[in-house]
Amino acid sequence: MASRDVLSQTTRLASSSALLQVLFRVVTFGLNAFTLRYLSRELIGVVNVRLTLLYSTVVFLAREAFRRACLSGSTKRNWTKTINLLWLTVPLGVFWSIFLGFVWLHLLEVPDPSVVPHYQAGVVAFGLSAIIELLGEPFWVLAQAHLFVRLKVIAESLSVVSKCILTVILVVLYPQWGLYVFSLAQLLYVSVLVTCYVTYFVMFLGSPEATKKSFPVARMKALLPNLVEDETFVNWKEARLTWSFFKQSFLKQILTEGERYVMTFLNVLNFGDQGVYDIVNNLGSLVARFIFLPIEESFYVFFAKVLERGKNVKDQKQDDVTMAADVLELLLKLVLLIGLTITVFGYAYSQLALDIYGGSMLSSGTGPDLLRCYSLYVLFLAINGVTECFTFALMCKEEVDRYNFVMLALSFTFLCISYFLTQWHGSIGFILANCFNMGIRIAHSIHYIYDYFKESTYRPLTGLLPSPFLILVYIISGVITGFSEVFFCCDKGWMARLIHISMGALCFAATIVTMFCTETKLIHFVRSQ
């Protein structure tokens, strides 16, 4: 596949993912806001921190390394061996579910049954849901490798909406069920997700469209584990790369979910405070899930296909290097401007957003300060997502192994800083520690990118330097909206709130106009792709 075709399909995948996720997440956003009125902070804390951490840890440790390894390189490969390797995620998931389930049930603090009933059933259900989701892993990787634009988004969106609708119905009708409600909703989510992928491939394989695309798998039986006569069961090069990524993924999971591990194992916050922190965290990370994650996942595939892993810039095809450098520069500029916009406007509108979303339970206390800090953290997330997706797509096995040692030291440092900052500044300390963590990871990735391109004429890191005039507009907007919040928000009635919103809208419009005038190359890229 030509590099420009890969770029076109990748950008279409990222943009379609972002747009459809926004559409479906708006629905779930409203449903969750409604559900908050019926639940205690303690129940939210147990579900969104304790049980979700169990599920995400099992899934991440079982599949992340396989995804990274199997999405590297060309789609022209022995897919039988790749699919065999991917099926190993299931027994690995069973192992992690049993091991971590035992820890969650017997070694961690158990919530008060009168406040959070049916905790044991919740642990079993969330562990089981992780195993069910892993059954769809070969289908997911095959779809992602061949850039199936709509399948991933529609499957995930339908499963999320199904989960939210069932949660709302059960919470309203049977609030006494406690964790049974969320256990059933979680099992429905993974069941719908896997069913969507399996149904699609049942219909797609053998169809005229599959034949036209010369799809490497002809029938459903080929998506099951198969022995290849006189050959090894898996591709050992992929298996060794998987092991390298597995060591890295273990550390990356600690860094990604570090604050939840500290909350869960060190009990620095009670379940109620954990609930408020998680709601604010989810609200603050909406843009990361809507925009940054689809960009990171899609363009990891792009960079991995266009440039060969482990080769220096002089040994690559120069046309491909030119395209990759241009795309990286513009991606950095795009996510930087999105992150700056959220940081500037998020500061003045955090309290208003929380008051509208969850009422006084969220807008009083530490909630607004948490969301303000998270607005800054989004800027770090934005830059880290793109720099790491390029770095991980190009690192050879030896570089991945060396990076594992960096991640090990960073993991230990992050956990220590999280603990001490939380003791000093409560739940805000978690976000400050995350900013430090992301800053170090960004510095490492920037160093790698600089070294990679230093022997060429390309300087994609200039994407991190916005126009000085645009920076001035951001500063003015931040000052105006900050004063607007002091004078008009949030306990002075709805008319004052509308004035505050109007001031923000005017400043936002001025920022967008300035962006169109100063960042013409980026605007052309977004419009054309």
Secondary structure, DSSP 8 states (H G I E B T S, - for coil): --HHHHHHHHHHHHHHHHHHHHHHHHHHHHHHHHHHTTS-HHHHHIIIIIIHHHHHHHHHHHHHHHHHHHTSS-S-S-HHHHHHHHHTHHHHHHHHHHHHHHHHHHTS----TTTS--HHHHHHHHHHHHHHHHTTHHHHHHHHHTT-HHHHHHHHHHHHHHHHHHHHHHHHH-GGGTHHHHHHHHHHHHHHHHHHHHHHHHHHTTSHHHHHTT-S--SGGGGS----TTS-SS-HHHHHHHHHHHHHHHHHHHHHSHHHHHHHHH--S-HHHHHHHHHHHHHHTHHIIIIIHHHHHHHHHHHHHHS-TT--GGGS-HHHHHHHHHHHHHHHHHHHHHHHHHHHHHHHHHHHHHHHHHTHHHHSTTHHHHHHHHHHHHHHHHHHHHHHHHHHHH--HHHHHHHHHHHHHHHHHHHHHHHHHHHHHTTHHHHHHHHHHHHHHHHHHHHHHHHHHTTSS--GGGGG---HHHHHHHHHHHHHHHHHHHHH-SSS-HHHHHHHHHHHHHHHHHHHHHHHHH-HHHHHHHHH-
